[in-house]
Every structure is written in structure tokens, then in C-alpha cells.
């Protein structure tokens, strides 16, 4: 299963539209995960043209999106337990705070955003993934491609957009 993972699109406040590269990646995927700060519902409608979208709201999302999407989401895909949230507070140690938040769920993968900084590592057997921010400057814009296959190690690739 191919999954496009993105966060912090901030459309239209920081970026006018999704970059074309986002569409190219999403068109090849079975599922799209958005870890918050869409800012406008049009982002979700835009992405749904390519695949099913699961999302959580972020700290910059308006009431409409907060009402439609939860603060955190738990999924089971290809035998992997995935927990997703946006995150809050300082960027410092956000990976550890997110993992601590979900530790009782015994996740295989935690996905988050908020810091606008790409991060992928494994700690205590849990893959921690922040796809970075789509809304950043040209050189820092990123998302992730997550490939899951039951019984195999997850594959993660940083995608510059």
C-alpha cells in the first residue's frame, strides 16, 4: 500500500495552491494522510480527486475543520497500528512528546506535523514520521511517501515538492 503523507499546507494563508509535485505523488497512492494545518477545506477536496483522505486538524485550522476532523486518529493498515496527530508547542523534542502521547496505544508508526521540519526515525521500535511542510520555501517543501506491506518493514521516502 502506497500512502502519501503531508502536513502544514496552510492554503491559502502561506501558499496559494498545492505544488504540482504533490499531485503527481498522490496520483500514485492508495491513501493520503494529512496531519493538520490544511487551513482551508478546499485542500481536502483537492486531494480527494486522487485517493481517499484521512486527516486530523491542526492548531491553525479554523472551526469548520476542527469540527470535521479529530485531533488524533488511529488506523490499522497492512497490519500496522498508526497514530496520527498534528502536534503543538515548541519544535524542541516534539518527536518524543508525540511518541509519549501515544505510547499506551502501542503504535508501530506515529505521524505528526506542526514543526514544518521533516523527521523520520525509529525509536523503541516505533517509526516516527513528520513529513515536513508543503508550505515552506521552495528548497524546504516536503512530504513523505510511506509504503506498507504486511509482514515487511515500512519504507519511508522524503519527497521534495
N, C-alpha and C positions, 0 to 999 in steps of 0.2 A: 504494500500500500504506500503510495506516494502522497505526502502531506506538505502543503505549503504552509509555512508558519510566518506570520508577520505581526507587527505591533507598531504603535505610535505613528499612524498615518497622518493624523492631525489635519484632515482635509475639511474645510478649505482654509483653516487659520494659518497653517505653516507651509502648506503645499497645495497648489491649485488642483491637481489631479494625480492619480496613481501613475507612476512611470510605466512605460510600455513593457519593460522587462518583468514587472510584477505580473502582467497579463500573460506573458509568454510562459512563465513558470507555472502559474495557476492553471493554465490550459492543459498542462501535462499531469495534473494531480487529481487524486480521487477525493480529497478533502482539503479544506482550507481552515486553519485555526488562526484567529485574530485575538491577540492578548491585550486588547484595550487601547483607548485613546483614538477611536475612529474619528470622533468629534461630530461627524455627520452620517446619518443613516444611509446616504447615497453610497458610501464606501461598501457597505454590506450588499446592497442591491447590485452594485457593480461587480463584486466578486462572485455573487451567486450565479452569474452567467456562465461560470466555468466549472464550479463544483459546489457541493454542499458546504455551508459555512457554519462553524461553531465559534462563538465569541464570548468574551467577558467584557464588562465595562471597565474603563479606566478613570483616573481622577479628573481628567479634562473632559469627559463625556457629559453632555447635558442630560437633564432629567429624562427626556424621551428614551435615550439609550440606556440609562441606568435602570429604567423601568422595564425595558425589553430584555436586557442581558444581565446575567448574575455577576456577582463579584468574583466568584470562583466556580470552576466547572471540573467535574470528574468524569473521565471517559475510559472505556476499555476498548482498545483497538489492537487487533492481531495478538492478543494475549498480554498486552502491556497495559498497566494501570497508569493513566496520565492525569495529572492535576495541573490546572491552569488558573492563573490569576494575573492581574496587571502588576501589582506591587505598589508600594507607597514609601514615602520618606526619602532619606538620603540614598544616594547610589552606593555609598560605602557599605560593603558586606550584604548587599541586597540578595545575593545568591544564597547566602546562609540563612537569612531571615525567611526567605520563601521556602527553603527546604524545611526549616524548623516548623513553619506553619502547617505543613502537610505531613510531617513525619508519622503521625498516628494513622494516616491513611495507607502507609507502606507503599508509596508510589514507585514505579520504575522510572518515570520521567516527570519532571516539573518544568512547566513552560511559564515564562513571565515576560514583562516588558519594563516600562517606566524609566529605566536609566538611559535609554537610547544607545546603549553600548552592547555590541554583540558579545555573547558569552556562551561557551559550550564546554562543559567538563563533566566528569563523573566523580561524585563524592559519596562515600558509603554505599556504593552500588546504584546510586540514583543519577540519571542523566539530568543535568540542569541546563536548560536552554533558554536564552534570551536572543531572539532573532535580530536585535538591534532596532533601529528606527527607519522607516521608509521616508520620513520627512526630513532627515538630516541633509547636510550639504552633499553635493554630488559624490565626493570621494568617500563619505561615511555611510551613505544609504545602504541598508542591508535588510535581508530577510533570510529565512533558512528553508532548506528542503530536508525533510525528515522522511526516511524510508524505513518502514516497519514490515517485517515478515516474521510470522510466528516461529519461534524457536531460534531465530538468528539475532545477532547483536544489531541494535539500531544503527543506522547510518545517518550522519548529520553533515550537511554541507552548507557553508555560508555562501550566500548569493549576493553579489553587489548589484544594486538596482539603480 
